[in-house]
Amino acid sequence: MFVNKFAKCFALACLSLSIFSCSSDSDSPSTEPAINGTKYVASYWLDDYTQYILDFNSTDQLMNGEISAKGVGIEQGGSCFPIANTFFALSTDDEGAASFSLNSAGKLVQGGKLAFESSYAVGYTDDKKLINIGATWDGSSSDYELMIYNPTTISIEGRKFNDFAVSQENKKILYWPTGAAVSGDKLFVPVYTKDVTDGTNKVLSSDATMRVYKYPSLEYVTTIKDTRTTAIGIYYTNTGIVQTESGDIYTFSSNARAGGYPVTTAASGVLRIKKGDAKFDPGYFFDIETSTLKGKVLAAYPLGGEKVFISYIPNDVDAANSVYSFLNTKTIFKSAILDLSAKTILAVTGLPDHGGDEFFGVGSLFVENGKAYKSFVTGNEARVYQIDIATGVAKAGALIKEGLYLPTIGKLTY
């Protein structure tokens, strides 16, 4: 996920002191608009944090030659989300968030704009809308705002404040959201715990914790916890919670220094909430730390079905590296494919050890025709890689010329 230069620097200063909906489209073929063509759209993050939006005629352009924003991209800040045949740049800057789509000639054009005061966690819904959670980073208020963004009307169609204080007796110990996901009539918001008493936003150790709301009313229901693992997700990435095609919700806990957490004796692993439930499944735990990976899961991306692509750090490497190393380009991370239902692991081959996912997160992996596309920093260069979901074999693609990342990749039709 992209964060503008000021917001990133501010967040890093504080730190030094983390879903695609998989439900099927139920509309009848007669109501679907005619499709004349398709294009692939990506956000492009330069070394100086300037962001552009680019479009491509085919995935071949992601896999060959070089990708450059010079003279061809639309400069646009914000965290980008492909949703409902739009490419939404969620910016909290003065110029506002902007929605992009393809016109009848297949040209990428800007549509309406919308003002957002704050955005710290985002997630997709079953009905092709976007959840946004706004908050005050300094902890001056424990009231966070949950919003439902409708990409069709480019408007906020539902919003509600909710108190994220861990207890009413001490409003300086707060839950902080790392993502959001909707399954049916429930909204799930994973959180970690932080202490803002002295202004340092100190991260505290905690069990896996999730706040549950009704959807679409956004009415708070309960907070659920599980002691088998630790806090879910990572700050600002939205990659710690996934809804699979079954409608089940899976959560990913790193218990890692690399994720910014104080390490405990609990294992890094995956929990499940079955479709229709509002509690962690007591019969399911996928222990990543003691698995064949011998690592800690930092981020997860849906691949279709019950599979996810994960970024992880080996246990011994995590212990030897700095806190918040997911923000670095140091090549200490590895990748694998998990079948969450079967609890099986497929090694990804052909992809070198790579840097962390930075802040861009949820939209950075694109899936089509059994292949996943994602950019990685692998030392002195950054490239797009294509990963075969069935075999785990990765193939190096286009060189990212002036930057480090494609924070978001999507597909639009016209």
Salt bridges, closest charged atoms under 4 A:
ASP25 OD2 - LYS128 NZ 3.02
ASP55 OD2 - LYS39 NZ 3.23
GLU66 OE1 - LYS401 NZ 3.60
ASP127 OD2 - LYS129 NZ 3.74
GLU145 OE2 - ARG159 NE 2.63
GLU157 OE2 - LYS129 NZ 2.46
ASP163 OD2 - LYS171 NZ 2.97
ASP185 OD1 - LYS186 NZ 3.13
GLU219 OE1 - LYS214 NZ 3.71
ASP226 OD2 - ARG228 NH2 2.76
ASP277 OD2 - LYS279 NZ 3.55
ASP281 OD2 - ARG272 NH2 2.69
GLU289 OE2 - LYS296 NZ 3.36
ASP353 OD1 - LYS334 NZ 2.95
ASP357 OD1 - LYS374 NZ 3.11
GLU358 OE2 - LYS8 NZ 2.71
GLU368 OE2 - LYS411 NZ 2.56
GLU381 OE2 - ARG383 NE 2.79
ASP388 OD2 - LYS371 NZ 3.48
